[in-house]
Amino acid sequence: MGILGEFFSYEKKPEREEDFSPYRLVFEKRATLQTLLITAVTLLLLTVVAMAWPWEELPRSRPLDMILKLALSGLAAAVAEEIFFRGWMQPMLRKRYSATISIVAVNLVFAPLHLIAAPYLISLLTFFPGLIMGWLRERYGNILPSIIFHFLGNVWAIWFFPSPF
């Protein structure tokens, strides 16, 4: 058949047998509404804590172009991190361990990685919202709720994340 014949072969290749269900990204009205409620309560509590933070005046004032760039960056981070941590890592651990152990173990990796972007100990507090994101993934069997929670948390951080710089 020759090299070009093999390259342009029309033979049907066997389908991959990989299970993509851990990466489910499905809009479910009930899950989304509950996620928005959980997010609102969480961010309200975090806002109270942030407003009492001693380092700086909050909320911040930022130019619109910076807000848009930060929001898009926050969306990209939320999608990428949730696909990896809650879409791949958590289900892999869940095959062998309980939901609680899987969620905690994932966040023991998730939180310290935030030190790369913001090398301050306060960045380790991402462990706690990570627990909520892991619980959302476990509860709904879907990463969309954790992406929504993560993205809205990132948008919240544009104005309220206390930072020492």
N, C-alpha and C positions, 0 to 999 in steps of 0.2 A: 504493500500500500504506500510505502514511502513516507518520508517525514511530514510533508504537507498533508498527505492523506490522513495520517494519524491525528494531526493537529486540527484538521477540519472535519473530523469524523462526526457522523450524525448518530452514532450509537448512544442510546440512553444510558447514562451513568447511574449506578445504584444510588438511591437516596441515602443521605446521612441518617443515622438512627439516634442522633442526639436529642435529648429531652429538653425542650425550650420552655417548659411550663414554669420553672422557677423565675423566669424573666417576665412573667405576665405583666402586661401593661394595658389594663382594661378599665374603661370608665364604667363605674357602677355608681348610680346616683346616691344610694344609701351610704356607701363607703365614703364617697366624696363629701357628702354633707356632714357625716360624723367626723371626718378628718378636719374639715374646716372649723367645726365646733371645738375639737380638741386643740387645734392650732390656736384659735382665738383665746381660749382659756390659758394655754401655756404662754403665749406671747404677752398677755395681760399681766400675768405673774412676773415674767421676766422684765417687763417694762417698769414695774414697781421697784424691782431690785436694781435695775440699771439707773433709774432716776435718783436713787439714794447712793449711787456709787461715788466715792470721794475724788476720783481723778480728774474729771472734766465735766463741762456743762453739756447736758444732753436734753433734748435731741439735737443732733447736729444740723447745720444748714449746709446743703451741698448744691452745686450748680446742676441744672437739669441734664446736661450731657454726661456728667459724671454719674448721676443716678441711673441713667439708662445703661451706661457701660457696666456699672456695678451690678445692676439687676440682670443683665444678660450673662454676665460672668457667674452670678449666683445661680441662674437657671442651668447653665452648662455644668457647673460643679455639682448641683443637686442631681441632675440626670446621671452624670458619670459616676459619682460616688454611690448613688443608690443602686445602679446596675451592678457595680462591683460588690459593694458590701451587703446589701439586702437582696440583690438578685442572684448573686453567685455564691459569695462566701457563707452567708447565713444558711441557705438551703444545703450547702455541702456539709456544714457542721451539724445541721439538723438531722441529717441521715443517721448520724451516730450518737448525738447527744440530745438532751431535752431542749425545749424552746428557750427556757431561761438561760441555760449554759451557753447555747448558741448565740443568743442576743448579747449576753455579757462579753463573751469571747470576741465577737466581732467588734464591739465597741472598745475593747482594750487595744485594738489595732486602729480603729477609726479615730479616736480622740488624739492619740499622740501624733498622728500624721498631720493634724492641723497645726502643729508646731512649725511645720515647714513654711506655711504662708504667714503665720503670726507667731514668732518665736517668744511667746510670753506664757507663763504658767496658766494664765486665765484661759488660754485656748484649750486646755485639757477639759474644761467644763463642757465641751461638746459631747463628752461621754453621756451626759444626762439627756439631752435631746435625742441622741443616738439610741438610747433605750426606748424612747417613744417611737422612733422610726422603725426599730426592730419589732416592737410590739404591733405596730400598724401592719407591717409586712406579714407577721405571723397571723394576725387576726383576719386579714382579708385575703391572704394568699396571693397578693398582688403588690407590685412595687409602686403603682401610681399614687396610693395614699402617702407613702413615705417620701416620694418625690415632691408632692404638693406641700407637705409639712416642711421638708427641707428647704424648698425654694422660698416659701413664705418666711421661714426663719432667717434665710440669707437676706431677704429684702428688709426684714426687721433690723438686722444687724447693721445695715447701711446707716441708720440713724441712732441706734441704741446700744450697740455692742461697746461695753466699756473697754477701753484699751489704754495702756500706759504710754502711748506715743502721741 
